[in-house]
């Protein structure tokens, strides 16, 4: 069903582009078929149309790869990103190849395509697909998380040590089995017969990760499930170079913006514009993290504590910086220094790290990789203001540690940019 859903999204986007090309051709060239348009001698509209189609296809492919391990959703942001990528790809192709192009035709085609792409996503979002499943597990917390997942339809739950269903009728459902506990003989026979009959049987840990974007900590044995993927990750050695390249390339944007924010912070309240704080980085090493000050001077005179939503210690400018997450802009300097990556688990303060490593199992494993300016937990959960939140965020952080990839990084950066531009999303 997942594959069928993704293919239908791609087909709908390509159909939207086809309609966009027809509308643009009719309005600009006064013909429904662009290749019948009157163009200068020796020129052709075919290369321009081909570039647009290739851009849409490549943008859709990249979007699909970002969904590699998660349940896809008809997202407006992804639709906008695909059409934007097609426009940029076409513009670059035109500049490089010097083929014939028409600005009104290109703008109209992309505008109509975007409108239709967002429209068919709006229709799909009314009834997104879901995977029907029967769970065999005794972990109530995992069951509750699966019930809350957007694309998981939990039909029934059975205890591994109990009796199997006597007359299963939901043979179209996926049997999701918790492989950690020892199953009763009759339950083990039921699972085996379900598999031999050709019905879908999948492990709970895998399905849980796909539908929640979290790692079930109760399924970790001694941590090798995280250290092994990190050691084998082919992207890890390249990640530092990608961080430097992207940070330097974006410098013309973030350096002037940072200068304006520095002035705003200085004018708004007393104290330095840049706030420095000790954090814990890769392999437990400490470093000095920099960010724009969002709180009043001496905000922690009563001792360190978590920042919370609506915190009274926030300054006027600080509230806006936190909402759009641009208080973290100076951390791009930390990226250049090697303290941070662009994407990774957010670095925590030593006082809280020491506390959590004592009370939360596997908390230290988030330090297997370099921490990030933004991260999977940050875009899905936001700020933590206590140990319970820290546990929930850890499930996202460890998911990222296990599945770190360029496609997941692109997905996280895209969601972070959307939060910066719109002010909406996990804070």
C-alpha positions in Angstrom: 0.0 0.0 0.0 2.9 2.3 0.8 4.4 1.8 -2.7 1.1 2.3 -4.4 0.5 5.5 -2.4 3.9 6.9 -3.4 3.4 6.0 -7.1 0.0 7.7 -7.1 1.5 10.9 -5.7 4.2 10.9 -8.4 1.6 10.3 -11.1 -0.6 13.1 -9.8 2.3 15.5 -9.7 3.3 14.7 -13.3 -0.3 15.0 -14.3 -0.4 18.5 -12.6 2.7 19.4 -14.7 1.0 18.3 -17.9 -2.0 20.4 -17.2 0.3 23.3 -16.3 2.1 23.0 -19.6 -1.2 23.0 -21.5 -2.5 26.0 -19.7 0.8 27.9 -20.1 1.0 27.1 -23.8 -2.6 28.2 -24.3 -2.1 31.5 -22.5 1.4 32.4 -23.8 1.5 30.7 -27.3 -2.2 30.6 -28.1 -2.1 26.8 -28.7 -2.7 23.9 -26.4 0.5 22.1 -27.4 3.7 24.0 -26.6 5.6 22.3 -29.5 3.2 23.8 -32.0 4.1 27.3 -30.7 5.5 30.0 -33.0 9.1 30.4 -31.8 12.2 32.0 -33.4 13.7 30.0 -36.3 16.0 27.2 -35.2 14.5 27.2 -31.6 12.3 24.6 -30.0 10.2 24.4 -26.9 11.0 20.7 -26.4 14.2 21.2 -24.4 12.4 23.5 -22.0 9.5 21.1 -21.5 12.0 18.2 -21.0 13.9 20.1 -18.3 10.6 20.8 -16.5 9.6 17.1 -16.6 13.0 16.0 -15.5 13.0 18.5 -12.6 9.6 17.3 -11.4 10.7 13.6 -11.6 14.0 14.2 -9.8 12.3 16.3 -7.1 9.7 13.6 -6.6 12.5 11.0 -6.4 14.4 13.0 -3.8 11.1 13.4 -1.8 10.5 9.7 -1.9 14.0 8.9 -0.7 13.4 11.2 2.3 10.5 8.9 3.2 12.7 5.8 2.9 12.0 4.6 6.5 8.9 6.5 7.4 5.2 6.5 6.6 4.6 9.0 3.7 2.1 11.8 4.1 0.7 14.2 1.4 2.6 17.2 2.7 2.1 20.7 1.3 5.7 21.5 2.1 6.9 18.6 0.0 4.6 19.6 -2.9 6.1 23.2 -2.8 9.6 21.8 -2.6 9.2 19.5 -5.6 7.8 22.3 -7.8 10.5 24.7 -6.5 13.2 22.2 -7.3 11.7 21.7 -10.8 11.9 25.5 -11.4 15.5 25.8 -10.1 16.6 22.7 -12.1 15.0 24.1 -15.3 16.5 27.6 -14.8 20.0 26.1 -14.2 19.5 23.9 -17.2 18.6 26.8 -19.4 21.6 28.9 -18.3 24.0 26.0 -18.9 22.6 24.8 -22.2 21.4 28.2 -23.6 18.3 26.6 -25.0 15.2 28.6 -25.9 13.0 29.6 -23.0 10.0 31.9 -22.3 9.7 33.5 -18.8 5.9 33.8 -19.0 5.6 30.2 -20.1 7.9 28.9 -17.4 6.2 31.0 -14.6 2.7 30.1 -15.7 3.5 26.4 -16.0 5.1 26.3 -12.6 2.3 28.3 -11.0 -0.5 26.1 -12.3 1.5 23.0 -11.4 2.0 24.2 -7.8 -1.7 25.0 -7.5 -2.7 21.6 -8.7 -0.1 19.8 -6.6 -1.3 21.5 -3.4 -4.9 20.9 -4.4 -4.6 17.1 -4.8 -2.7 16.9 -1.6 -5.5 18.7 0.2 -7.9 16.1 -1.1 -5.6 13.2 -0.1 -5.1 14.6 3.4 -8.8 14.2 4.1 -8.3 10.5 4.1 -4.7 9.5 4.2 -3.8 5.8 3.8 -3.2 3.6 6.8 -1.8 0.2 7.4 -4.1 -2.2 9.2 -2.3 -4.3 11.7 -2.7 -6.9 14.5 -0.1 -6.4 17.3 1.4 -9.3 19.4 3.1 -7.5 22.3 2.8 -6.8 26.0 4.3 -3.4 25.8 1.4 -1.0 26.5 3.5 2.1 25.8 4.5 0.9 22.4 0.9 0.0 21.6 -0.3 3.5 22.7 2.3 5.1 20.4 1.2 2.9 17.5 -2.5 3.8 18.1 -1.5 7.5 18.0 0.5 7.1 14.7 -1.2 8.8 11.7 -0.9 5.8 9.3 -1.3 2.8 11.7 -4.7 1.2 12.2 -4.4 -1.1 15.2 -7.2 -3.6 14.9 -6.4 -5.8 17.9 -3.6 -6.5 20.4 -2.6 -10.0 21.8 -0.3 -10.9 24.6 2.7 -13.0 23.4 2.2 -15.3 26.4 -1.5 -15.6 25.9 -3.9 -17.3 23.6 -4.0 -16.4 19.8 -7.2 -15.4 18.0 -9.4 -18.4 17.5 -10.9 -17.3 14.1 -8.8 -14.5 12.5 -10.7 -12.7 9.9 -8.4 -9.8 9.2 -6.1 -11.6 6.9 -5.4 -8.4 4.9 -3.8 -6.9 8.0 -0.2 -7.1 8.9 0.7 -9.3 11.9 3.2 -7.2 13.9 5.1 -9.4 16.3 7.2 -8.3 19.3 10.2 -10.7 19.0 11.7 -9.8 22.4 9.5 -11.8 24.8 9.2 -15.6 24.8 5.9 -16.5 23.1 3.5 -19.2 24.4 3.5 -22.4 22.2 0.0 -21.8 20.7 0.9 -18.1 20.0 4.2 -19.2 18.3 2.2 -21.7 16.2 -0.3 -19.1 15.2 2.5 -16.7 14.1 4.2 -19.4 12.1 1.0 -20.6 10.4 0.1 -17.0 9.5 3.5 -16.6 7.9 3.4 -19.9 6.0 0.0 -19.0 4.7 1.5 -16.1 2.9 0.1 -13.3 5.1 2.3 -10.4 6.1 4.3 -10.8 9.3 6.7 -8.0 10.4 8.7 -7.3 13.6 7.3 -4.7 15.9 10.6 -2.8 16.3 10.8 -2.1 12.5 7.1 -1.2 12.1 7.3 1.1 15.2 10.3 3.0 13.8 8.5 3.4 10.4 5.3 4.7 11.8 6.6 6.8 14.7 10.1 7.9 13.7 11.2 6.8 17.1 13.4 4.0 18.4 11.8 1.7 21.0 14.3 1.9 23.8 12.8 -1.2 25.5 14.0 -3.2 22.5 17.7 -2.2 22.9 19.8 -5.0 24.4 23.3 -3.6 25.2 23.6 -0.8 22.7 25.2 -2.7 19.8 22.1 -2.0 17.8 23.3 1.6 17.6 27.1 1.2 17.6 27.1 -1.2 14.7 25.0 1.0 12.3 27.2 4.0 13.2 30.4 2.1 12.5 29.0 0.9 9.1 27.5 4.2 8.0 29.1 5.3 4.7 27.7 8.8 5.1 29.4 9.5 8.4 32.9 10.2 7.0 31.4 12.6 4.5 29.1 14.5 6.8 31.8 16.9 8.1 32.6 18.0 4.6 28.9 18.5 3.7 28.5 20.6 6.8 31.3 23.0 5.9 30.3 23.3 2.3 26.6 24.1 3.1 27.5 26.5 5.9 30.0 28.5 3.8 27.6 28.5 0.8 24.9 30.0 3.0 27.2 32.6 4.6 25.9 35.5 2.4 22.5 34.9 3.9 23.2 34.1 7.6 26.0 36.6 8.2 24.0 39.8 7.4 20.9 38.4 9.1 23.0 37.6 12.2 24.3 41.2 12.2 20.8 42.6 12.2 19.7 40.2 15.0 22.8 41.2 17.1 21.7 44.9 16.9 18.1 44.0 17.8 19.1 42.0 20.8 21.4 44.8 22.1 18.7 47.4 21.7 16.0 45.3 23.4 17.6 44.5 26.7 20.7 44.9 28.8 23.6 42.4 28.4 25.6 40.8 25.7 23.9 39.8 22.4 25.7 36.5 22.2 25.2 34.0 25.0 27.8 31.3 25.6 27.1 28.1 27.4 29.0 24.9 28.0 27.5 21.8 26.3 28.4 18.1 25.8 29.4 17.1 22.3 30.6 14.0 20.5 32.0 11.3 22.7 31.2 13.4 25.8 33.7 16.2 25.1 32.7 19.6 26.3 32.6 22.7 24.1 31.3 26.3 24.3 28.0 26.7 22.4 27.0 30.2 21.1 23.5 31.5 20.5 21.7 34.9 20.6 20.6 35.7 24.1 16.8 35.3 24.4 16.5 35.7 28.2 17.1 38.6 30.6 20.5 39.0 32.1 21.2 36.6 35.1 18.2 34.5 34.1 19.7 31.5 36.0 20.7 33.3 39.2 18.5 30.7 41.1 20.2 27.8 39.4 20.0 26.0 36.0 16.6 24.9 34.7 15.0 24.1 31.4 13.5 26.7 29.2 9.8 26.3 28.8 7.1 27.6 26.5 6.0 31.0 27.7 9.0 31.3 30.0 8.8 34.6 31.9 12.6 35.1 31.6 12.3 35.7 27.8 12.9 39.1 26.4 10.6 40.6 23.8 13.0 40.0 20.9 13.9 36.6 22.5 10.4 35.3 22.1 10.5 36.0 18.4 13.9 34.5 18.0 12.8 31.3 19.8 9.6 31.1 17.8 11.5 31.1 14.5 14.4 29.3 16.0 16.9 31.9 14.7 18.4 32.4 18.1 20.6 29.4 17.1 22.1 31.2 14.1 25.5 31.8 15.8 25.9 28.0 16.1 26.9 28.0 12.5 30.2 29.2 13.7 30.3 26.1 16.0 29.7 24.1 12.8 32.7 25.6 11.1 34.8 24.9 14.3 33.8 21.3 14.3 31.8 21.4 17.6 28.5 20.8 15.8 27.1 19.3 12.7 24.1 20.9 10.9 22.0 17.9 11.8 22.3 15.7 14.9 21.0 15.3 18.5 20.9 18.7 20.2 23.8 19.1 22.7 22.7 19.2 26.3 24.3 21.0 29.3 26.7 18.9 31.4 24.6 19.2 34.6 21.6 17.7 32.8 23.7 15.2 30.8 25.2 13.8 34.1 21.7 13.5 35.6 20.1 11.8 32.6 22.9 9.3 32.1 22.3 8.1 35.6 18.5 7.8 35.3 17.8 7.2 31.6 19.1 4.0 29.9 21.2 4.4 26.8 21.2 8.2 27.1 24.9 8.4 26.5 24.5 6.8 23.1 23.3 10.0 21.6 27.0 11.1 21.9 28.1 8.5 19.3 27.8 11.2 16.7 28.5 15.0 16.5 25.5 17.0 17.9 23.6 19.3 15.6 22.2 22.8 15.2 18.9 21.1 14.5 17.8 17.5 14.7 15.2 14.8 14.3 14.0 15.2 17.9 14.0 19.0 17.5 11.7 19.1 14.4 9.3 16.4 15.8 9.2 17.2 19.5 10.7 20.6 20.3 12.1 21.7 23.6 12.2 19.4 26.6 11.4 20.8 30.1 12.0 17.8 32.3 13.1 14.2 32.5 9.9 12.7 31.0 10.4 14.9 27.9 14.0 14.0 27.8 13.1 10.3 27.5 10.7 11.0 24.7 13.2 13.1 22.8 15.8 10.4 23.3 13.7 8.0 21.3 13.9 10.4 18.3 17.6 11.1 18.8 18.5 7.4 18.9 16.4 6.8 15.8 18.5 9.4 14.0 21.8 7.9 15.3 20.7 4.5 13.9 19.4 5.8 10.5 21.6 8.8 9.8 21.7 9.5 6.1 21.8 12.4 3.6 18.2 11.9 2.8 17.1 12.1 6.4 19.3 15.2 6.8 17.6 16.9 3.9 14.2 16.0 5.4 15.2 17.6 8.8 16.8 20.7 7.2 13.6 21.2 5.1 11.4 21.0 8.2 13.7 23.3 10.1 13.7 25.9 7.2 9.9 25.7 7.2 9.8 26.5 10.9 12.2 29.4 10.4 10.1 30.8 7.5 6.7 30.2 9.0 7.2 30.2 12.7 5.2 26.9 12.9 6.4 23.5 13.8 8.0 21.9 16.8 9.6 24.5 19.0 
